Amino acid sequence: MSTQSEDSVHALAQSFAMIIASEIGDKTFLIAAILAMRHARMTVFAGAFGSLVVMSILSAGMGHVLPALIPRQWTQALAGILFLVFGCKMIMEGRAMASGNEKIQEEMREAEEEIEGDDSTHGEGGEAYELDQMEAAAPRVKQHTSLKDGARNFCSLFLGPVFVQAFLLTFLGEWGDRSQIATIALGAAHNVYIVSLGTIIGHACCTALAVIGGRYVSTKISVKHVTLSGAVLFLLFGVIYLYESFVSGDMDGALLNSPDHTSHI
């Protein structure tokens, strides 16, 4: 197997493993699980997974831009530092958990509060569209709110309110999350298409698990053990990327000092 092929396989495996370690039991995982108990599972899966596909492509694309702005060695070092920071933070979070149940119950409450808040604002099912149309007709409705709700209603009309709710809640919950930042770091260090594919496959597995039996699974897994396992994985990634950044720096220095390079100067 060539070096390029090995790097692609490693990037694919790292992207997939990072998503699995980060997302199982996470708030967006529980949002999909709760919505799937109230609405059609396929619709919830389509909305949540569609949001995560968009997020994966955007995040990997953001990482792809970084090497054009700063040297590749620095992007690898930055990726390594980020993974080490996340790994250390996850260890502290895992050790602070008395058990996995408290954390999962807290995440479950937050997920339910976000869903209830969204339902109270936009209504459930087709009620959202009719309610917002009445508000849009009122003369004193703020323009910003009308545009935002109008865009949501337009998408709800064609895609369905459940799809739009799953898409938006998942996208907002994932934005700025640890997995998004890690995806940016991976996109800076590896092929953007491979990283996108790995994260999309990982999200597909997590989202499918969530909508099929996420609430049951969340009561059986130990979030503490998942967090600590993910911490070990992130620390390993951090060491790998820091090592690769030093190796690439040594190789660049060797090339600059080589006789062939000197003769061309």
ZIUR-V950671 format. One record per backbone hydrogen bond with DSSP energy under -0.5 kcal/mol. CO is the residue of the C=O (numbers start at 1). NH is the residue of the N-H. E is the energy in kcal/mol with one decimal. If there is no record, write none. Layout:
CO|NH|E + CO|NH|E
This chain:
2|6|-2.3 + 3|7|-2.3 + 4|8|-1.9 + 5|9|-2.3 + 6|10|-2.6 + 7|11|-2.5 + 8|12|-2.4 + 9|13|-2.6 + 10|14|-2.7 + 11|15|-2.3 + 12|16|-2.3 + 13|17|-2.7 + 14|18|-2.4 + 15|19|-1.8 + 16|20|-2.2 + 17|21|-2.5 + 18|22|-1.6 + 19|23|-2.8 + 20|24|-1.3 + 23|26|-2.5 + 26|30|-2.1 + 27|31|-2.4 + 28|32|-1.9 + 29|33|-1.8 + 30|34|-2.7 + 31|35|-2.5 + 32|36|-2.0 + 33|37|-0.8 + 34|37|-0.8 + 34|38|-0.7 + 35|38|-1.0 + 35|39|-2.2 + 40|44|-2.1 + 41|45|-3.0 + 42|46|-2.5 + 43|47|-2.3 + 44|48|-2.8 + 45|49|-2.9 + 46|50|-2.1 + 47|51|-1.8 + 48|52|-2.0 + 49|53|-2.3 + 50|54|-2.0 + 51|55|-2.4 + 52|56|-2.6 + 53|57|-2.3 + 54|58|-2.5 + 55|59|-2.7 + 56|60|-2.6 + 57|61|-2.2 + 58|62|-2.3 + 59|63|-2.1 + 60|64|-1.9 + 61|65|-1.2 + 62|66|-0.9 + 63|67|-0.7 + 65|68|-1.1 + 65|69|-0.6 + 66|69|-1.9 + 66|70|-2.6 + 71|75|-1.8 + 72|76|-2.4 + 73|77|-2.1 + 74|78|-2.9 + 75|79|-2.4 + 76|80|-2.4 + 77|81|-2.4 + 78|82|-2.5 + 79|83|-2.4 + 80|84|-2.2 + 81|85|-2.6 + 82|86|-2.8 + 83|87|-2.6 + 84|88|-2.6 + 85|89|-2.4 + 86|90|-2.5 + 87|91|-1.9 + 88|92|-2.2 + 89|93|-2.3 + 90|94|-2.8 + 91|95|-2.7 + 92|96|-1.6 + 93|97|-0.8 + 94|97|-0.6 + 99|103|-0.7 + 100|104|-2.1 + 101|105|-2.3 + 102|106|-2.1 + 103|107|-2.5 + 104|108|-2.3 + 105|109|-2.3 + 106|110|-2.2 + 107|111|-2.5 + 108|112|-2.5 + 109|113|-2.4 + 110|114|-2.1 + 111|115|-2.1 + 112|116|-2.8 + 113|117|-2.6 + 114|118|-2.1 + 115|119|-2.6 + 116|120|-2.5 + 117|121|-1.4 + 118|122|-2.6 + 119|123|-2.6 + 124|127|-1.6 + 125|128|-0.8 + 126|129|-0.5 + 126|130|-1.5 + 127|131|-2.6 + 128|132|-2.2 + 129|133|-1.7 + 130|134|-1.8 + 131|135|-2.0 + 132|136|-2.2 + 133|137|-1.1 + 134|138|-0.7 + 135|138|-0.8 + 138|141|-1.0 + 142|146|-2.2 + 143|147|-2.6 + 144|148|-2.4 + 145|149|-2.9 + 146|150|-2.6 + 147|151|-2.4 + 148|152|-1.9 + 149|153|-2.9 + 150|154|-2.4 + 151|155|-2.1 + 152|156|-2.6 + 153|157|-2.2 + 154|158|-1.1 + 155|159|-3.3 + 155|160|-0.6 + 156|160|-1.6 + 160|164|-2.0 + 161|165|-2.4 + 162|166|-2.6 + 163|167|-2.4 + 164|168|-2.8 + 165|169|-2.5 + 166|170|-1.7 + 167|171|-2.4 + 168|172|-2.8 + 169|173|-1.9 + 170|174|-1.8 + 171|175|-1.6 + 174|177|-2.2 + 177|181|-2.0 + 178|182|-2.3 + 179|183|-2.0 + 180|184|-2.0 + 181|185|-2.1 + 182|186|-2.4 + 183|187|-2.6 + 184|188|-1.5 + 185|189|-1.1 + 186|190|-2.1 + 191|195|-2.3 + 192|196|-2.2 + 193|197|-2.3 + 194|198|-2.6 + 195|199|-2.5 + 196|200|-2.4 + 197|201|-2.4 + 198|202|-2.1 + 199|203|-2.7 + 200|204|-2.4 + 201|205|-2.1 + 202|206|-2.3 + 203|207|-3.0 + 204|208|-2.2 + 205|209|-2.2 + 206|210|-2.1 + 207|211|-2.5 + 208|212|-1.9 + 209|213|-2.1 + 210|214|-2.4 + 213|217|-2.8 + 214|218|-2.6 + 215|219|-0.9 + 216|219|-0.7 + 216|220|-0.7 + 217|220|-1.1 + 217|221|-2.1 + 221|223|-0.8 + 222|226|-2.3 + 223|227|-2.9 + 224|228|-2.3 + 225|229|-2.5 + 226|230|-2.5 + 227|231|-2.1 + 228|232|-2.0 + 229|233|-2.0 + 230|234|-2.6 + 231|235|-2.6 + 232|236|-2.2 + 233|237|-2.3 + 234|238|-2.4 + 235|239|-2.2 + 236|240|-2.3 + 237|241|-2.6 + 238|242|-2.1 + 239|243|-2.3 + 240|244|-2.5 + 241|245|-2.1 + 242|246|-1.9 + 243|247|-2.5 + 244|248|-2.7 + 245|249|-1.7 + 246|250|-2.3 + 247|251|-2.3 + 248|252|-2.3 + 249|253|-2.1 + 250|254|-2.2 + 251|255|-2.3 + 252|256|-2.0 + 253|257|-1.7 + 255|258|-0.8 + 258|262|-2.2 + 259|263|-2.4 + 260|264|-1.0 + 261|265|-0.6 + 262|265|-0.9
